[in-house]
Amino acid sequence: MRYLPKSDAERAAMLRDIGASSIDDLFAIIPEEYRLARDLEIPRQMGESEIVDHFKAAAAKNANGYASFLGAGVYRHYRPVLIDTIVQRGEFLTSYTPYQAEITQGTLQAIFEFQTMICELTGMDIANASMYDGSTAAPEAVMMAMRVTGRDGVVVARTVHPEYREVMHTYAQHREVSSGQVAVEVGYVENGRVDLAALEATVTNETACVLVQSPNFFGVIEDVAAIAEIAHKKGALLVVAIAEAVSLGIVKPPVEADVVIMEAQSFGVAPSFGGPFCGVIAAKEKYVRQMPGRLVGQTTDTKGRRGFVLTLSTREQHIRREKATSNICTNQALVALMATVFMTVYGKEGIKELALHNLAKADYAAKTLGPDGKLLFGSSPRFNEFVLQTDEAPEALNARLLEQKIIGGVALKRWYPELGNATLWCATELTSREQIDAAAGVVASAPASAVAR
Amino acid sequence: MAYPTNYRYTREHEWIDVSGKAATVGITDHAQDSLGDIVFVELPKVGDKVEKGKVFGSVESVKAVSDLYAPATGTVTAINEELTAAPEKINADAHSAWIMKIELSDPKEIDSLLTAADYETYAKEETGH
């Protein structure tokens, strides 16, 4: 459909037809004081060449040519060009969530393939059509566990992404919880893993679920099997969060979990300015009726041909109203399609090689940067992130790095004041050896005056 | 299908068959007919406390999910596990495909429920024929 503005003659004809003398008549119902009497004051229109210049100038503000060691929930990975070629097809790019679902077989098939690949990667039986992002998938999984168990206690590891925990608290503000406490947090031990003894002491017969992340916020891989045992012993579910999807190429999938939530941004979604991203919820089949969001199933039509349908819609808000399992009635279809294309391009072996490449880069970075600072939690298995402790304050260190066009690690003290100057570093397949060596050079050259002891 | 006269009924379309303090609960033929093909029954757990007028489970049909309301207050003593694999038994014979058995806290609560004749009139009014 093309966008053509109406002519004055057409406007006059329409007004005449409905018996209004002016467009203002249509707003008569709105009290005078709430109507905007002045001009909107938006900038004047631009010529095409001006628009191109405008966006070129804006693009020049990007940190092009900088090395980035940022991770912490958002990861820089190569995006195969095929992704944009496919998602820019009009059939995908312009369509809204399929409410009249079965008429859009192509969209449903793409979602079905997304679900299937997510199941294979996470080791779960079922996956939904995607959620907004990892941070909103976390509370949805927690609420799912509450419905399954009929309990409302939640135990969360402090090594779960701090922002995921914040989003959980936002969700929880408007829920009545009989224990009065939404989530009890359990700390970590010297190796950066969740404190299993504290966890064991905290999980009770009132606990709906235990939520952990692996690789956790420090990049450390948790002992999911041991955590599952603690949760299951008390009849609680285990929810495992995965913020770095590429880790699944080499890290054993959390098959002991009951529900897996994931941020699939790493699969072909540009870091952009914080979104849109792509959340995932996958679970054991027996929990399918408590799963939030849309679910695509495969079936055969009256002629025996393969087709796709939205299944279990009766749980959803547009049918079950306030008793729906969740108020999410849509999904992140276009971004999930990016992830689907990414998974298809790389394939099983490709994702494994990619993960190994990340591991090697991060390992080299940790070894190179480590001696000039101190590698924290170094004894634990990790993926593509690590925590570096320095004498120099992170603000000072990162300012010196920035002068060399290097974006350093994320300062952790905002969430973990006990870690002092520690920074969280990430290296992916896009991080070059030269960049790592350059960063190590800057870290090593800390001026004595900058050391904040 | 006739409504057994020894059962009592709720306006939310459950039936209850009482014998002393023990009672069996299910949904009415009118309810199964309105819902259509039932594909899933969410059962309570044995030992759960149910409260008169409060939700204790749900039935899901191809059209909708409907909550189940307890006709009386009590404790669940048994659930019909058969419905997990064969929820269609409710469509086949709603008045024998029971959902749960409860021990009543106060058998006198039953007196306020509808009789078979009252329920039949009520169900007819609701459907408008």
Interface residues (C-beta under 8 A of the other chain):
Chain A: G150 R289 T314 R315 I319 R320 K323
Chain B: F40 E42 K45 E60 S61 V62 K63 A64 V65 D67
